[in-house]
Amino acid sequence: MIITEADLCGEPDAAGEKRAKAWAAMCQWIKLRCTRKRGVNLPNVFQLFFEVTVADAGSKLRRPVFVLSERFCENYAVQQLYPPEATAAVVAGDDLNFYELAIQHSRDLSKDDCFVALREMLFKLGEAAGQ
């Protein structure tokens, strides 16, 4: 099953518009963190971090590692297709902050708008993953 952003946002009403704005804010936040080689942590959903694979002569090669949370896997009866290697060190990333999303990455959403919209969308995403 392929789920699109339109599927996640739902109807093009006021609530759907808030969900689309919250999704765009979250994507912008994740993109900003990744360009800075910082980890991202969406509690109970996933963690994205960078692992140093090669370090020679002062240069570091970093590769991104994506890990679904154990709770997400349990709640939606899914398993990660390519789990990280046991040797991969999980580096703590920045936790998703709804206040930061509202203030820095959206124009007219409140912290509560971001929280409710993303919670609904991530629930839909989990339901789709479980199918």
HELIX and SHEET records of a PDB file:
HELIX    1   1 GLU A    5  CYS A    9  1                                   5    
HELIX    2   2 ALA A   14  THR A   35  1                                  22    
HELIX    3   3 GLU A   70  TYR A   76  1                                   7    
HELIX    4   4 PHE A   98  GLN A  104  1                                   7    
HELIX    5   5 LYS A  111  GLY A  130  1                                  20    
SHEET    1   A 4 SER A  59  LEU A  68  0                                        
SHEET    2   A 4 PHE A  46  ASP A  56 -1                                        
SHEET    3   A 4 VAL A  40  LEU A  42 -1                                        
SHEET    4   A 4 ASP A  94  ASP A  95  1                                        
END                                                                             
